[in-house]
Amino acid sequence: MKGMPYVIVHAHGEKGAHFDLFTEYDCGALSWEDRQGGPSLKTARLKTNKCLAGGIDHVMAQSCGAEAVYAQAREAIAVAGSIGFILAPGCTFLPGTPPENMLALKRASIDAAGK
């Protein structure tokens, strides 16, 4: 990974993703399933000053309404802050996730910026 302009490490796994191990990786950002496997964004922020990527339960987002995703997104932004944070699903959005649920992340980001 050395020499790459920006590296995001994704620690996959809904349980026991070994987050502490990944904080030592030479990367710019850490992505993990914070809602499914932990640690929470709040706890992760205390463990590392790397950029954090997450905040959305990708499993829930497949079947809930857009407003539930929006609420989770706003909470994640409030907890993690707007600097050094990438709002994203804990893993990829699952097939069949409604587009409006994915767009809720954009809406939440815009609304948070405008406060």
Summary of the structure (lengths in Angstrom):
residues: 115
radius of gyration: 13.7
end to end distance: 36.7
largest distance: 41.2
contacts: 347
relative contact order: 0.17
helix: 39%
strand: 17%
